[in-house]
Amino acid sequence: MHSQAIDFHPPAEEAAAFLLPVTTTLFADRAERFEALASEHSLSDWLRFLATLSRAQQQALKALPPLALPSADSLRQARTHGMPPLDPSVRPAAWRDALHQIASTLRLEAPEATRTELDALLVVSDAALEKLADSLMSGEPEATDIARLPFVAAALQVVFTQLASQLDAGQLQALDAHNVCPCCGSPAVASVVRLGAAINNLRYLHCSLCNTEWNVARAVCTTCNSDKAVALHEVEGSQGAVRAETCDSCKGYLKIAYQEKDPRVDPVADDLATLALDMLVDEAGYQRSGPNLLLIGAYSG
């Protein structure tokens, strides 16, 4: 494992504090990234399956009915009290329809064991599905449910990505816990250093649920905000498009992706394609600070 000090050059122009998801292409672009990453990868079958899942998410998003945001009073109260405007525990019923659509699509290509889990999701009660969603959001799933949770997560991502895209970015505010999404309060899955005129070399944390991004300072820990003992690590021989940023103050880490190294990087897809990096920093005693919701009960062909 190779580590190095952090160096960066800030952009010349003021940049957007928040980047809301672009629903027309987000999951389709992620599918393409999964396909590209699968080439000659030791986990190629799994990554290609995730590409199929991402395409199914894009289709489910297009099929969503109109979704209502919280009331103006609720949005105002959230802003007044420094809370995210969206609450993952308050879910539109449309997420269950999205799950059914995703499961119906995936079962056509899934291996037998995965098809069994998908078929089960198509017939269980609404109450059982809500229980699964609650366990996913709480981070306390039953062992018997784990294989189904990535698909539950995929459907919830569809609905909350759509809701986040409908918010007014100008009304969002950074939360006290800066590694928590300002839209839905979920933890970040990774961060990405963006290319672009006004956002060049700026780091944005990427929400694990609603795909919103928010600007955070570089060279500080995304968990505890320390700038004293932060370092970057990469697997020897890698091109450095994805690194692990560790903190010796809190012993946490989160990955950081660089569009400068590869403009196509996707925080979710590239995170899952670099599990060897997780293993290295885990063995060094660091604990990951944010989940990738598609990893739970990971598919194996």
C-alpha positions in Angstrom: 0.0 0.0 0.0 1.4 3.4 -1.0 0.6 6.6 0.9 1.4 10.2 0.2 0.8 13.7 1.6 -2.2 15.6 0.3 -1.7 18.5 -2.1 -4.3 20.4 -4.1 -4.9 23.7 -6.0 -8.3 25.4 -5.3 -10.4 26.7 -8.2 -10.3 30.3 -9.2 -14.1 30.8 -9.3 -16.7 30.3 -6.6 -18.4 26.9 -6.9 -21.7 25.5 -6.1 -22.0 24.2 -2.6 -24.4 21.5 -3.6 -24.8 19.4 -6.7 -28.3 17.8 -7.1 -28.5 14.5 -9.1 -29.2 14.7 -12.8 -31.9 12.0 -13.1 -31.9 11.8 -16.9 -28.5 10.1 -17.1 -27.3 9.2 -13.6 -28.0 5.5 -13.4 -27.4 4.9 -17.1 -24.0 6.5 -16.8 -23.3 4.4 -13.7 -24.2 1.3 -15.7 -21.7 2.2 -18.4 -19.0 2.7 -15.8 -19.7 -0.7 -14.2 -19.4 -2.3 -17.7 -16.1 -0.5 -18.3 -14.7 -1.5 -14.9 -15.8 -5.1 -15.4 -13.3 -5.6 -18.2 -10.5 -7.9 -17.1 -11.6 -7.4 -13.5 -11.5 -10.4 -11.0 -15.1 -9.5 -10.1 -16.3 -9.0 -13.6 -19.5 -11.1 -13.3 -20.6 -9.1 -10.2 -19.7 -5.7 -11.8 -21.7 -6.6 -14.9 -24.6 -7.6 -12.8 -24.4 -4.3 -11.1 -24.4 -2.6 -14.5 -27.7 -4.5 -15.2 -29.0 -3.3 -11.9 -28.1 0.3 -12.6 -29.9 0.1 -16.0 -32.9 -1.3 -14.2 -32.8 1.7 -11.8 -32.8 4.1 -14.7 -35.8 2.4 -16.2 -37.6 2.5 -12.8 -36.8 6.1 -12.3 -38.3 7.0 -15.7 -41.5 5.1 -14.7 -42.0 6.9 -11.4 -45.3 8.8 -10.9 -45.0 12.4 -9.8 -43.6 12.5 -6.3 -44.6 15.1 -3.7 -41.9 16.9 -1.7 -42.5 17.6 2.0 -44.8 20.6 2.6 -43.5 24.1 2.5 -43.9 24.2 6.3 -41.9 21.0 6.7 -39.2 22.3 4.5 -39.1 25.6 6.4 -38.9 23.8 9.8 -36.1 21.6 8.5 -34.1 24.6 7.5 -34.7 26.4 10.7 -33.6 23.5 12.8 -30.6 22.5 10.6 -32.2 19.3 9.5 -32.2 17.6 6.0 -35.5 18.3 4.1 -35.9 14.6 3.2 -36.4 11.8 5.7 -35.6 8.3 4.6 -38.0 6.9 7.2 -40.9 8.7 5.4 -40.9 6.9 2.1 -43.3 7.4 -0.9 -45.1 4.1 -1.6 -43.7 4.4 -5.1 -40.5 2.9 -3.9 -42.2 -0.5 -3.6 -43.3 -0.3 -7.2 -39.8 0.6 -8.2 -38.5 -2.4 -6.4 -41.0 -4.7 -8.1 -40.0 -3.3 -11.5 -36.3 -3.7 -10.7 -36.8 -7.3 -9.4 -38.8 -8.2 -12.5 -36.1 -6.9 -14.8 -33.2 -8.5 -13.0 -34.7 -12.0 -12.5 -34.4 -12.5 -16.2 -30.6 -12.4 -16.0 -29.8 -13.4 -12.4 -28.3 -16.7 -11.3 -30.6 -19.1 -9.6 -29.8 -18.1 -6.0 -30.3 -14.4 -6.7 -33.5 -15.1 -8.7 -34.9 -16.8 -5.7 -34.4 -13.7 -3.6 -35.8 -11.5 -6.3 -38.9 -13.7 -6.7 -39.5 -13.5 -2.9 -39.4 -9.7 -3.1 -42.1 -9.8 -5.7 -44.6 -11.6 -3.5 -43.9 -10.4 0.1 -46.3 -8.0 1.7 -46.0 -4.2 1.7 -45.4 -4.4 5.5 -42.6 -6.8 5.0 -40.9 -4.6 2.4 -41.2 -1.6 4.7 -39.6 -3.6 7.5 -36.7 -4.5 5.1 -36.3 -0.8 4.3 -36.3 0.2 7.9 -33.6 -2.4 8.7 -31.5 -1.1 5.8 -31.7 2.5 6.9 -31.0 1.6 10.5 -28.0 -0.5 9.6 -29.3 -3.4 11.7 -30.6 -6.0 9.2 -31.5 -9.6 10.0 -28.9 -12.1 8.7 -31.7 -13.8 6.7 -32.6 -10.6 4.9 -29.1 -9.5 3.8 -29.2 -11.0 0.3 -32.4 -8.9 -0.5 -31.2 -5.6 0.8 -29.1 -4.4 -2.2 -32.3 -4.5 -4.3 -34.3 -2.7 -1.6 -31.5 -0.1 -1.5 -31.6 0.2 -5.3 -35.3 1.0 -5.3 -34.9 3.5 -2.4 -32.0 5.2 -4.3 -34.4 5.6 -7.3 -37.1 7.3 -5.3 -34.8 9.5 -3.1 -32.7 10.5 -6.1 -35.9 11.7 -7.8 -37.0 13.6 -4.7 -33.5 15.2 -4.2 -33.5 16.4 -7.8 -36.7 18.3 -7.2 -35.3 20.3 -4.3 -34.0 23.9 -4.6 -30.3 23.8 -4.1 -30.4 27.4 -3.0 -32.4 26.4 0.0 -30.1 23.7 1.2 -27.6 24.2 4.0 -24.6 22.3 5.2 -25.3 20.2 8.3 -23.3 20.2 11.5 -22.1 16.7 10.7 -20.5 17.5 7.4 -20.2 13.9 6.3 -24.0 13.6 6.3 -26.1 14.4 3.2 -27.8 17.9 3.4 -30.8 16.5 1.4 -31.6 13.2 3.2 -29.3 12.8 6.1 -27.6 9.7 4.8 -23.9 9.1 5.1 -21.6 9.6 2.2 -20.4 6.6 0.2 -17.2 8.3 -1.1 -16.0 11.7 -2.3 -15.0 12.8 -5.8 -12.6 15.6 -6.9 -14.5 17.1 -9.8 -13.4 18.6 -13.1 -15.2 21.7 -14.5 -14.8 25.5 -14.8 -16.2 26.5 -11.4 -15.7 23.2 -9.6 -12.2 22.2 -10.8 -10.2 20.5 -8.0 -13.1 20.8 -5.5 -14.1 17.8 -3.5 -17.7 16.8 -3.2 -19.0 14.1 -0.9 -21.5 11.8 -2.6 -24.7 10.6 -0.8 -25.1 6.8 -0.5 -28.9 7.1 -0.9 -30.0 10.1 -2.9 -26.9 10.8 -5.0 -26.7 14.4 -4.0 -23.2 15.9 -3.7 -21.9 18.6 -1.3 -18.7 20.5 -1.2 -16.2 19.7 1.6 -12.7 20.9 2.2 -9.9 18.8 1.0 -7.0 17.6 3.2 -9.4 17.2 6.2 -11.0 14.1 7.5 -14.6 13.7 6.3 -15.6 12.1 9.5 -14.0 14.1 12.3 -12.8 17.2 10.4 -9.3 16.8 11.6 -6.5 18.1 9.4 -3.7 16.7 11.6 -3.3 13.1 10.5 -4.9 12.6 7.2 -3.2 10.6 4.4 -4.0 9.1 1.1 -3.4 5.4 0.2 -3.5 3.5 -3.0 -2.9 -0.1 -4.1 0.6 -0.5 -5.5 0.6 -0.4 -9.3 -2.8 1.3 -9.5 -3.3 4.5 -11.5 -4.5 6.4 -8.5 -8.0 7.3 -9.8 -9.4 6.0 -6.5 -7.5 6.3 -3.2 -8.4 5.8 0.5 -8.2 8.8 2.7 -7.4 7.7 6.2 -7.4 9.7 9.5 -5.2 8.7 12.4 -7.3 10.9 14.8 -10.5 8.9 14.4 -9.1 5.8 12.6 -11.8 6.3 9.9 -11.5 6.3 6.2 -13.5 7.0 3.0 -12.5 6.6 -0.6 -11.8 9.6 -2.8 -12.0 9.4 -6.6 -10.3 11.8 -9.1 -11.9 12.9 -12.3 -8.4 14.3 -13.2 -7.2 10.7 -13.4 -10.3 9.4 -15.1 -13.2 11.7 -16.1 -15.6 8.7 -16.1 -15.1 7.9 -12.4 -18.3 7.2 -10.5 -18.2 7.3 -6.7 -20.5 4.3 -6.3 -19.2 2.1 -9.2 -15.5 2.8 -8.6 -15.9 2.2 -4.9 -17.2 -1.3 -5.6 -14.5 -2.0 -8.1 -11.7 -1.2 -5.6 -12.5 -3.6 -2.7 -8.8 -4.6 -2.6 -8.2 -1.0 -1.3 -10.8 -1.5 1.5 -9.0 -4.7 2.5 -5.7 -3.0 2.8 -6.8 -0.1 4.9 -9.1 -2.4 7.0 -6.1 -4.5 7.8 -4.2 -1.4 8.8 -6.8 -0.7 11.5 -9.1 1.9 9.8 -12.8 1.7 9.8 -14.9 2.8 6.9 -17.2 5.8 7.7 -19.9 5.4 5.1 -21.6 2.4 3.4 -22.1 1.4 -0.2 -25.7 0.3 -0.1 -25.2 -2.0 -3.1 -22.6 -4.1 -1.3 -24.7 -5.7 1.3 -25.1 -9.4 0.5 -23.1 -8.9 -2.6 -24.0 -11.0 -5.6 -21.5 -13.7 -6.6 -22.0 -15.5 -9.9 
